[in-house]
Amino acid sequence: MTDLGTPLMARLEELAAFSQDEGALTRLFLTPQHKAAADQVTAWMKDAGMAVHLDPIGTVVGRYEGAAPGAPALLLGSHIDTVRNAGKYDGNLGVLAAIAAVAELNRLGERLPFAIEVLAFGDEEGVRFPHTLTGSRAIVGRFDPDALDGRDRDGVRMADALRAFGGDPDAIASVARKPGEALAFVELHIEQGPVLEAEGLPVGIVTAINGASRFSVRLRGMAGHAGTVPMGHRRDALVAAAEMVLAVERIASSIANLVATVGRIEAKPGAVNVIPGEVVFTMDVRAPEDFVRDAACTAIRTELEGIAARRGVAMTIEGTHNDAAAVCSPAIMERIEAAVRRAGIRPHHLPSGAGHDAMSFAGSFAGALPMGMLFVRCKGGISHNPAESITVEDADLSVRILLDLLRHFDHETLSA
């Protein structure tokens, strides 16, 4: 039997070398390191028998034709951008496993009744610019043009970075698949949680993806001399932010199945002997039910407004991302479960607490597609961390299940 796991793990190691940080994996959207990774993925797609192009939003698209050229495509893939100081498998596994599955079909000369497109998105993590999921949203016609005006920490506009990368901000609308061109979207991804490992199972079938709201909060107080301004006369933006961070934690802890995170904070002017006059921090709020998340966001905003008023700082809150909870297609879940059963694995269904490109495809809008996800266990449930780890055996199995899914995929009776 052909070993599919070992070469896949070797490629994951190779891809991890494209990093902005020496000794750690950081690969942000539209950076030179992202471009180098995209070029490498392009080469691997071509080796697997696919026709490849970079689309206007920076997604690498590889197409493996079906038995009849021009047939509708089943979309596979994930993302190749990372968080800072990341693990090697988040996103990257889904892209390279899909390429490995297509390569095996090509090696055996197999053509299916439909085409396969492998998508390597570049903006799932949303670390560099305020918006996120821009690549997958573009596929279904949901790209927000305002994202192009977003700036990174260095003041670089996304539109300018995209042009330098080889994309085309003016042609993003052309990325959307027309009716009948795409069948569904399936994403293979590490679980990023401990459930499968606790169950003793290598894979699981995702039922839904938590909804998520992200915000940028800016506080303006008054900078002053650290030695001459009495405590009672201060409008310290960082102290106000500290109280707000604790308020976010307190509110989130009081609501079942809701999580909220302040992941980044920056104080200015940032000198040891100056009272901080300005602070910017982020908030990320998630829950499996939209009404719960919306109510929590309202409660947090009200609490933060009270703190700002009491401490004499001006506050603005900007929503940078909002996605409804995404329910996986029952039809796709059934097909994934059947492939898992054929592999001799007990099917286990579980929700995803993390966001994924797959959520861009779900909903009742015009370009929506049936979507589903296959989770692969990771050691200790650890992710967004260099300690992220999977086994070569699970990598091999994940490609085999994906292959089996493709070979048995009933596209004619597919419905959302």
Buried (B, 14 or more C-beta within 10 A) or exposed (E): EEEBBEBBBEBBEEBBEBBBEEEEBBBBBBBEBBBBBBEBBBEBBEEBBBEBEBBBBBBBBBBBBBEEEEBBBBBBBBBBBBBBBBBBBBBBBBBBBBBBBBBBBBEEEBBBBBBBBBBBBBBBBBBBBBBBBBBBBBBBBBBEEEBBEBBBEEEBBBBBBBBEBEBBBEEBEEBBBEEEBBBBBBBBBBBBBBBBBEEEBBBBBBBBBBBBBBBBBBBBBBBBEEEEBEEEEBBBBBBBBBBBBEBBEEBBEEBEEBBBBBEBBBBBEEEEEBBBBBBBBBBBBBBBBBEBBBBBBEBBBEBBEEBBEEBBBEBEBEEBBBBBBBBBBEBBBEBBBBBBEBBEBEBBBBBBBBBBBBBBBBBEEEBBBBBBBBBBBBBEBBBBBBEBBBBBEBBBBBBBBBBBBBEEBEBEEBEB
